Amino acid sequence: MKNRFVRIALVVLALAAQAAAGFFVSRAENGQAAARAALASLARDVGRAQAALGDLRGAQTGLVANGQDPSYWVPKVAALTKDSAAALETIDRGQLAAEAAQDLAAAEGALAEFARIFDRVRDLLATDQPLTASSLAFGDAAGRLSTAGGALASVVPSQSLAVDRDAARTRPLEGLALAGASVLTLAGLLLLLPRTALVTASAEPGSPAAGLAMPLAVPTAADLGALGRSGFDLDIRSAAALPPTELPPEQAHESEQAIVDDLQRETELRLNTEAQVDLAAAARLCGDLARVKDGSQLPALLARAAELVDASGIVLWLAGPEGTVLRPAASVGYSDHTLSRMKTLSGRSDNAVSVAFREGRMEVVGGSKDRNGAVVVPVVTAGRCAGAMAVEIRHGAESSPSVQAVVTIIAAQLASLVADTTTTT
């Protein structure tokens, strides 16, 4: 194609197609990344709300327990009810899917019903009717809290399914955009290729070659002599007369298996910040943790938690009565020899478990090629930090926001168990 303007138009059209496809794919990927980030933030907010509901459940059982002073528990339950409602209010509803919004509304409705039942329980206690108050507290009130916890546990899985559906709808469109841009660019390149004519050599020297603007003149013998010792004929002869040079011995190459091992080790060193967690399985695990009746059920549930976040081991550290010493209360994934070495930890030391317990914040220990990473989160009950949960995580996933959020949710659920145990004892 010789028309200059058509050639320029084809180039501009191909560049525009590539730019449009790149913009569409970039925008779609940024939207998916934003949705994943919002999902991780939602998981953190839901985890805090679940922790508040767990504290409320523990305080509500102490409201009508034998030997407890209602004058202490009534204002405490009222305050925890307000805290739970405030935690639900902090959850961002702007990007919630319809199913997740319905689950959140159900949790808020159940909490509001609990608040109304609590007002009746408070009035019954004030009029010296403890039996009726106990029946309401352990019946309708506990049922409303259980409903609120179950609905709240379904918010994150529902939102995750909605995000996955959007991603599944967007991926084919991205592929079509890239394929269309590639086809248009390839067609433009084929149209821009010059058409070459076949060149037939003439039998007579000095005859013009077809398709060229000037004839190819064959040099005469005098012309070749005038070239001297640097003429092409001498150069060709001297090059042909040179003896073949021996190639140096080939260096030994690294074996294919060694290359694969190196690549695998290099891949293992990369932080798996995009590790995803089965949120539906996490919700089922939290539901099972809420139904724990004694400590014998805890190791199996911790094993499920370890499998959920690809952890090699989990240790639940609880503080003693004095609050300065941490002791292992439950664990999974470690041998008896390793467990025998886990004695006590000082709450004032500088290790990740003690810092998470003392500061009340998450601590992340980065892994390496020869060492697993870890996520340590505090176990916070009503009014105090009861200990910390240390999760040893493989493959660099300790930096994944999804893994950190799920570990925080599990620790919050364990905090409600610790609160229940403290109340009953």
Order of alpha helices (4+ residues) and beta strands (2+ residues): alpha-alpha-alpha-alpha-alpha-alpha-alpha-alpha-alpha-alpha-alpha-beta-beta-alpha-beta-alpha-beta-beta-beta-alpha
